[in-house]
Amino acid sequence: MKNTALTKTHEALGAKMVPFAGYNMPVQYEGVNIEHETVRNAVGVFDVSHMGEFLIEGEHALDLIQRVSSNDASKLSIGEAQYSCLPNDEGGIVDDLIIYKIKDEQYLLVVNASNIEKDWNWLESKNAVGATMRNISDDYSLLAIQGPKAVEAIQPLTSHDLSAIKFYNFIVGDFAGIEHVIISATGYTGSGGFEIYCKNSDVQQVWDKVLEAGADFGIKPIGLAARDTLRLEMGYCLYGNDIDDTTSPIEAGLGWITKFTKEFTNSEALKAEKEASPKRKLIAFELNERGIPRHGYPIVDGNNEPIGEVTSGTMSPSLGKGIGLGYVNTAHCGIGNTINIQIRNKTIPATIVKLPFYKK
C-alpha cells in the first residue's frame, strides 16, 4: 500500500483511511454530507496525490499524443488543458485523462491512479515515433481546492490573478511560497476551484498554507467519498464504473472529446459506431421513490425485462434523492422515460434526466 506525502497529516486530522487504487487514502473526515456541502457552498481541499503524471516531450510529443488520444491536442495553446481519453483497439477505453500543454514540445498527461502502470505500458507500446516519456507520478503531489469561495480563499497565496485563469486553463507560477507550481482551473466537483501540482517535498507547506488562508472562508479537508458524490451530481464519468476497457466513448456520451478530424487508435471503428448509433447509451436517472441505487444493480423495463445496469449511484446530498448513471439499450434511453432499478428485492421506478443533476 502506497502513502501520499500527506498520509500522516490526514491521520492526525482523524481521517478515516481506506485502500484506494493501491494507495492509503482519506475517505472522509467529518462525514460525507458535511464535506459535500462544504464544497458546494464554501471551499474544501482534497489530497488527490494518488493521480498519475506523465511528461511527454520532444519534437514527436504531439505526434504520440495525437495517435493515442481521442481529442485533438493540436488545438491546445500553452497554458491550456484538455479532457480526453485513450481508446483501445477493441472499441473500449484504456483511461480518461487531462492533457496540459506546458510549453512547445512538452505536455503533461494526468491519468487515473488505478491505471498508472497500464497507461504507461500502453503509451510505450504506441510510441513508434520516439517521443521522450517520463513517469513523474511518484515525485509529484496534487491538491484540489474546490468550491465557490476558492478564488477568494487562496488569492493571497500567489502573485497571479486567480480570477483571470479561465476554466481548463493553467499557469506555472508562485503559490504558498513555492515557485514553479502548476495552478490549474480544473476539478472534479462542478463547483469551481483549482488543482495544484507541486513536488512531494513542498506539498506539506502548500497544504498548511491553504488551510490557513482558507480558515476565514470555512475551508475544510475533504475525503474521497464526498469527491464521488460531488462528481456524480455533475454526471462526470468515473473510470472503472462508468467507463472502462469494454465501454466506447460514443456510448458513454463522450463523443464531444472524440474528434474524427484526425486518425487515432481505433478511430475508424468508433466513427462507424457513431454513424450507426450505439446499441446502448450511458443515461442519468433520478429515483421516483426512496432508495439508493448502487453499482451493478439491474435496470429493467415495465415488464421486468433487463435493459441495462447501474454503473454509479448514490443518495444525492444536494437533491435529497437517489441518483445514478447506467447503460441502457438505446430504445429505452430517451429523456423523460421511466425505467426501473432493482434494489435488492424491490423494483423502484426512476426517470431518465438530462445532466447535470445539480444545477447551480
Secondary structure, 3 states (H helix, E strand, C coil): CEECCCHHHHHHCCCEEEEECCEEEEEECCCHHHHHHHHHHCCEEEECCCCEEEEEECCCHHHHHHHHCCCCHHHCCCCEEEEEEEECCCCCEEEEEEEEEEECCEEEEEECHHHHHHHHHHHHHHCCCCCEEEECCCCEEEEEEECCCHHHHHHHHCCCCHHHCCCCEEEEEEECCEEEEEEECCCCCCCCEEEEEEEHHHHHHHHHHHHHHCHHHCCEECCHHHHHHHHHHHCCCCECCCECCCCCCCCCCCHHHCCCCCCCCCHHHHHHHHHHCCCEEEEEEEECCCCCCCCCCEEECCCCCEEEEEEEEEECCCCCCEEEEEEEEHHHCCCCCEEEEEECCEEEEEEEECCCCCCC
